[in-house]
């Protein structure tokens, strides 16, 4: 048997506390054979912030705190990985190499960024991949350019003239579609390991946070469904999403789960440069939009348990972040309530619960 614990966004700005709450969370991760999450930041003290709205960076010493929680593999495919330019990016890869810590979703060229990493437990092999559709300036890897594994997205906007006349200033409806050549590259990456492993886990950094979405267009973007289904059809066994900083629905497609967003796992207040670039200084919005609330703070640890016959069961462990952004396991009625809300928002999945732990049916 083998098990994989999967979480959402990770961003540390200070050492993790030595608390009973963190010890319980670490135990939940270490009880699995592998723990996998999204590191939402470069790991470096150097580089210059590029021109974008928010620049994030984590001190290399804090990577040891991440590892101490039990993580053996992390995806680096996200919209902040190039926040401090190529220097900060390469520095990040160096710190991973020095610690013998596995990463996916990024590399010195696009082929390396799309390379799956395989970890073994006994006779079972698990392949990990990562990709991002939330692409900051110059963040997508190319044939001779470092960066993250990209799935680009095109947008179009639909305006309803009668509604706009009656309600001037209304937001348009946003249609999205993924670039087919990027989907094809993702499919190739999956097919390369399809017959060599027992489980393929794909991390996707995608979606739209609640405070960016028009209220009438709440939920998933079109391209997420398009990409998620294509990756499952190619052979992915589970897709774990992040970026919206809140829980989103779960879908079971052709017997395989797509966790569209697991929310934040550890997410400290950003202490890096936020308003140092012309882009951020002239943005028509502010960080107050992203205020912390219950949506921001609810999260999950998803544990995939693979038996010797390659049958997979999924347990969902509810988590809540405190005011500092550190996680604690939810228990009792609060845990049950979170699982019930997730089930209610997931029309294409059935999630039950026993003693505050969710169980996803994939039959």
N, C-alpha and C positions, 0 to 999 in steps of 0.2 A: 504493500500500500504506500501511497504518497499523498501529501496534502500541500496545498498552496494557499496562503493567506494573502488577500489582495486589498489594497486601500487606495484612497484618493490622493489629494494634494499634500505635499510635505514642504514646509518652509520654516526653518528655525532661525531665530535671531538672538537666542540666548540658550545656555545649557538647559537641558530638561531637568526638572526637579526630581529629587530623590523622595518620591511620595508613594504611598500605597496605591493610589489611583494609577500612576504610570507603571507601577510594578505589575498590576493586573493586566494592563494593556500589553505590556511587553510579554507577559506570560502567554496571552492569547496568540501573539505573533510567533513566539518561539515554540509553541505547541505544534505548529505546522512545520513541515520540512523546509519550505521556502516561503519567504515573505517578500512581496512585490508591491512597490508604490511608485508614485510620480514625484520626483524631486523637482520642485517648481522654482529652481534658482541655480545660477552658476555658483561654483564653489571656488572662491578666489578672493584675494585682497587687492588685486591689480586690475588693470584695464580702465577704460574710460566709458562712462555711460553713453550709449547711443541715443539718438533722437527718437524717443517714444514717450508714451504717457507715464508709465511707471517703470522704474529700473530696480530690479531686485538682485541681491547678492548675499551669500552666506559665507561666514568665516570657515576656513577648512577644518578647524578644531571641532566644529559642530557636526561635521560628517561622522565623527566618531560616536557622537550621541545617537545619530540615526542608526548606525551599525549596531550599537549596544541594544537597541530595541529589538533587533533580530532580523533586519533586512539583509539579504544576500544579493539582491538584484533590484535595480531601479531603472525606470525609464527616464530619459532626459529630453524626450520629445515634447516640448511645450513652448509657449510664446515668450518665456523669460530666459531661455538658455543662452541667448546671444545678447543679453542686456548690457554686458560690459565688453562687447566686441569679441573678435577672434582671440584676443589674449585671454580674456576671462573664460572663454569656452575651452581652449586648449589646456588652460590651467586646471579646469574642472576634470578633464579626462586624465590629466597627470595625477591628480589627487586620488582618483578612483584606482588607477594603476598601482600607485604606491600602497594602497590598502588592499589590493587584490579583491576589490569590490566590482561586481559585474554590472554593466549598464547596457541598455538597448536604446534604439531610437535616435542615435546621434553618432557622428563619426567624422573623420577627416575628409570624406567624400560621400557621395550618395550611396554607393554600393556598401560601404561600411555602415552607414546609418541604417540601412535596411537589413543588416545582417542579424539573423536570429541567434540567440545564445541558448545553449542547451545545458540544463543541469540535471544530474542523475541522482535518484534515490533508489538503492537496490537495483532492481531490474527495470525500473520505470524511468523514462526520460521525459522531461518537460521543456518545451521550447517557449521562449519569451521574445516578443516583438513589441516595438513602440512606434507610434507615428503621431503627427499633429496636423490639424487643420487650422489651428490658431497660430498664424505665422507672422511673427514680428519682422521688422526690417532686416533683410539679408540673413534670415534665420534658416531658410530652406537649403539643405545640402545640395550640391551640384556635382558634376563629374570631376571638377577640380576645386571644389569649394567646400569647406567644412560647414557643418550645420546639422539640423534635425531632419528626420525622415518626413517628407511632406506629403500630405494629400490636400492639394489646393482646392479652393471652392470659388465658384463664380456666383454672383448675386444678380437678381433682377427685381424690380420694384413694381408692384401693381397699385395703381391709384384708382379709387372709385370716385369719379367726378361729382355725382349727386351727394355722396356722403361728405366729400371735402367742402362742397358749397355750404352744406348745412353745419359742418363742424370744421372751419378753417384751422389749419395747423395740425390736423390729424396725421398720425404716422402711416406711411404706406405699408402694404403687406410685402414682406420680403421672401422671395423665392430663392432657393439655393440648390446648386448641384455641384458635385465633385468632378474634378478633371478626370476623364477616363484614363489618360495615360498614367496618372498616379495610382488609380485603382488597379490598373494592370500590373504596376510594379509591386504593389502590396500583395496581389495574388501570386506573383512569381515568388516573392519572399516566403509566403506560406507554403507553396508547393515544393520548395526546395527542402523542407523538413517534414513534409506531410507523412512520409512513409518511414521516417527514422525515429519518431517520437510517439509517446502515448497521449500527450496533452499539449495543445498549442494555445497559449495565452497571448492575446493582443491588447495592448494598452492604447487607447485613443484619447488624445487631448482635443476636445471638440465641444460644440454646443455654445449656448448663450446664457450668461448669468441672468437671474430673474430681473435685476435692476436695469438690464439693457434691453429687455424684451417689451414690445407693446403688450398691454394687458389682453388684447383680443387675440394675440399670437403667442400665448403662453405655451411652454412645453418644448418639444424637440424641433430643431431645424430640419428641413426636408433632406438635406444631404446626409444627416446622421443616419437616417433609416436606410438611405441608398447605400452608404458605405458599410454600415453594420451588416446588412443582408449580404452584400457582395463578399465580405470577409468570411462570414459563416459558410456561404456556398463554396468558397475556395478551400475550406477545411479547418478554419479556426474553431476551437472548441468553446472558448469563452472570450468575450470582449469586455474589458473593464474601462469605463470612461471617467473623465475628470475634466475640469476647467470651469464649469458653471458655479463652483463653490457652494453647491447645494445638492441635495439628493434629487435625482430624476428617476423616471420610471424604469422598470425592468421589463424586457421583452424576451420571451422564449420563441426563437425562430428556428424551425426545423429541428427542434429538440435541443437547441443550444442557446445559452443565455447571453443577452446583451445588457450589461449594467451601464446605462447611458451616463450616469454620473454618481459616484460614491461620495461626493462632497469633499470637504477639507478633512484631513486626518490630524496633522499637526500644522497649525498655521498661525505664526506669531505676527504681531503688528510689524509692518515694514519700517525699518529704521534707516534704510538707505535713501539715496537721492530720489525724490519724487517730483520735484519741480525745478530741476536743474537744466532741462532742455527747452529749446524754443517750442517744441511740440507741446509739452506739458504746460508750459506757461500760458499758451494761447488756446488751450482746450476750452470748449464751451461748457464744461462740467467739472465737478470736483470730486475728491475722494469721499466726501460725505455721502455720495450715492451708495458706496459700498459699506455702509455701516453694518456692524455685526448685529445679527438677530438670530432667532431660532433656526431659520433656514440656513444661515451661514454656519451654524454650529453643529447641526445634526450630521452624523456620518455613519458609515458601516465598515466593519471588517467582514469581507466575504471569504469564506474558507471552502475551497474545492477539495473534496476528499475522493481520491481515485483508488479504487480497489484493484486487486490483482487481475481482474477480468476487464479492466479499463472502464468500469461503470463509475459514473461521477455523481456525487451528492453535493449539494450546496447549502451551507449553513450561513446565516446572516446574523452577525453580532452587532447590536446597536451601540453607538458611541456618541458622546456629546462633548464638545469642546468647552473649556471654561473661558473666563474673560481674557486670559492671556493667550488662548489658542492652543492649550494642551488638552489631550483627550482623556476621557474616563469612560469606562464601560457603564452603559445604562442598565438599570435593573428594575424589576417589578413592573408596575403599571406604566412607567415612562417607556421602558423598553417595548412592552407589548403595544403601546399606542403608536410608537414609531413604525413598527412592523405592520400594523394595521393600516396606517396611512400610506405606507409604501405599496401595500397590496392594492389599496383603493386607487392609487394613481397609476397602476400597472394593468391596463385592460387585457394585455396579451401575456399575462403570467399569473400563476396562482402561488401565493406565499402564505403558508400557515405559520403558526408559532407554538412553541412549547417552552414554558418557563422563561419567556422573554427572548428566546432565540428563534430567528426566522428560518424556515425551511422552504426552499424553492423547488416546486415540482417541475421537472423537465420531461415528463412522460407525454 
